[in-house]
Amino acid sequence: MSWQSYVDEHLMCEIEGHHLTSAAIIGHDGTVWAQSAAFPPFKPEEMTNIMKDFDEPGFLAPTGLFLGPTKYMVIQGEPGAVIRGKKVRTRLSAALPPSRYDLFSPTDLKISLQGSGGVTLKKTGQALVIGIYDEPMTPGQCNMVVERLGDYLVEQGL
């Protein structure tokens, strides 16, 4: 089975009528093995910081986890094995009346006003399995999908 098949069939699968927003399998060195179409582009230092949090649990707690344009507050996890994050919402509307949203591009507004969601990252021997979700998918559903595939890959020595 190809890495892309793992993403398409096992991470982007339907769970109780919902799907992850995006997903990827990324090597420990930051190379993308496979990803869904909507997986955000990320900076190399974001992967470096994520790997450092796996090695030094709590490293990301003060600053948050950044993945592409989104910041996540690191919440419960399994030290060295799973990182879970809750999306940090920017409240543009509190600083600017809706009549002035025309000052921003639609992309800026989408990023700033997106709904609740989060991320789950599972570390395997060679890769990170990453799932990003938005409501109405729940954190538990995302965790189940990502960790199930991650556990399988660990069992396979990957």
C-alpha positions in Angstrom: 0.0 0.0 0.0 1.4 3.5 -0.9 1.8 6.2 1.7 -0.9 8.2 -0.2 -3.3 5.3 0.3 -2.8 5.4 4.0 -3.7 9.1 4.0 -6.6 8.8 1.6 -8.1 5.6 3.0 -7.2 5.5 6.7 -6.8 9.2 7.7 -9.4 10.9 5.5 -12.0 8.1 6.2 -15.5 8.9 7.4 -16.0 8.6 11.2 -19.6 9.0 12.3 -20.4 11.1 9.3 -17.3 13.4 9.7 -13.9 13.6 8.1 -10.6 15.2 9.1 -10.0 18.6 7.5 -6.6 17.5 6.3 -3.9 14.9 7.1 -0.3 13.9 6.3 2.4 11.4 7.0 5.7 13.3 7.3 9.2 11.8 7.9 11.1 12.8 11.1 13.3 15.0 8.8 10.3 17.0 7.7 9.9 15.4 4.2 6.3 14.9 3.2 5.6 11.2 2.4 1.9 11.8 1.6 -0.7 14.4 2.4 -4.3 15.3 1.7 -5.0 18.2 -0.8 -5.8 20.6 2.0 -2.8 20.0 4.3 -1.2 23.3 5.0 2.2 24.2 3.8 4.6 24.4 6.8 8.0 25.8 7.6 10.9 23.5 8.4 11.3 25.1 11.8 7.7 24.1 12.6 8.6 20.4 12.1 11.9 20.9 14.0 9.9 22.3 17.0 7.4 19.5 16.9 10.2 16.9 16.9 11.8 18.7 19.8 8.6 18.5 21.8 8.5 14.7 21.3 12.1 14.6 22.6 11.5 17.2 25.3 7.8 17.0 26.3 6.5 20.5 27.2 8.9 22.3 24.8 5.9 23.8 22.8 3.8 24.6 25.9 5.0 28.2 26.3 4.8 29.2 22.6 2.2 26.9 21.1 2.4 24.5 18.2 2.4 26.2 14.7 1.5 24.2 11.6 1.2 26.4 8.6 -0.9 29.5 9.3 -2.5 28.0 12.4 -1.4 28.1 16.0 -2.5 25.4 18.4 -2.4 25.4 22.2 -0.7 22.1 23.2 -3.0 20.1 25.5 -2.9 16.6 26.9 -0.9 14.0 25.1 1.4 11.1 25.6 5.0 12.3 26.2 7.2 11.2 23.4 4.4 9.5 21.5 1.4 11.8 20.9 0.9 15.6 20.8 -2.6 17.0 20.8 -3.5 20.7 20.2 -6.5 22.9 20.3 -6.8 25.6 17.7 -6.1 29.1 19.0 -8.8 31.4 17.6 -8.0 35.0 16.7 -10.8 37.4 17.5 -10.5 39.9 14.6 -14.1 40.8 15.1 -13.4 42.2 18.6 -10.8 44.6 17.2 -12.5 45.6 14.0 -16.2 46.1 13.2 -17.6 43.8 10.4 -18.1 46.9 8.2 -14.3 47.1 8.0 -13.5 43.5 7.1 -13.0 44.8 3.6 -9.5 45.8 4.7 -8.5 42.1 4.7 -8.4 39.6 2.0 -10.8 36.6 2.2 -7.9 34.4 3.1 -7.0 36.6 6.0 -10.5 36.5 7.3 -10.8 32.7 6.8 -7.6 32.2 8.8 -8.6 34.7 11.5 -12.2 33.6 12.0 -12.1 29.8 11.5 -14.1 27.7 13.9 -12.9 25.5 16.7 -10.8 22.5 15.9 -7.4 21.0 16.6 -4.6 18.7 15.6 -3.3 15.3 16.7 0.3 14.1 15.9 1.4 10.5 16.5 5.1 9.7 16.3 6.2 6.4 14.9 9.7 5.0 14.4 10.2 6.9 11.2 7.3 9.3 10.7 4.7 11.6 12.1 1.0 10.9 11.4 -0.9 14.2 11.5 -4.6 14.8 11.5 -6.2 18.3 11.5 -9.9 18.6 12.3 -12.6 21.3 12.6 -16.0 21.0 14.3 -18.3 19.1 14.1 -15.6 16.4 14.3 -14.5 15.9 17.9 -11.0 15.7 19.4 -11.7 12.1 20.3 -12.6 11.2 16.7 -9.4 12.8 15.4 -7.3 11.1 18.1 -8.8 7.7 17.2 -8.1 8.0 13.5 -4.6 9.3 13.8 -3.5 7.1 16.7 -5.0 3.9 15.2 -2.9 4.4 12.0 0.1 5.4 14.0 -0.1 2.4 16.3 -0.4 0.1 13.2 2.7 1.7 11.6 4.6 1.2 14.9 3.6 -2.5 15.0 5.0 -2.8 11.4 8.3 -1.3 12.5 7.7 2.0 10.6 
